[in-house]
Amino acid sequence: MTQVSSRVADDVRFVAKADYLKTLAKLREEGFEMCADLTAVDYLTHPGRNIAAEVLGEIKLERFEV
């Protein structure tokens, strides 16, 4: 599952581990050649962690390595 959110003229994609390669292949088909500003943060066990409601939606929080 991929959720797309537009923030300040940028599309932000939240991709589940199972959909990562499929999402990259789809972006490639759409003409993208590289991911810029690809980031990841591990806050799953951070005390007092606060996640914005629009981010939570249907996203399953998980860890994975690329």
Residue, then its C-alpha position, 0 to 999 in steps of 0.5 A: m500500500t502506498q499513500v501519497s501526500s502533497r507537501v509544499a509542491d513535493d509528493v511524499r510517498f509512504v510505502a509498505k515494505a511489501d510494495y517497495l519494489k512494485t512502487l519503484a517499478k511504477l515510478r520508473e514506468e512514469g519516467f522517474e530515473m532516481c529518487a531524490d531525498l530518499t529518507a528513513v527514520d527509525y522511531l518505532t520505539h522512541p519514547g513519547r513519539n507523536i505521529a501526525a493523524e494524516v500520516l497514520g491513516e492506513i499505514k502499518l508501521e514497520r521496519f525494513e532495510v534497503 
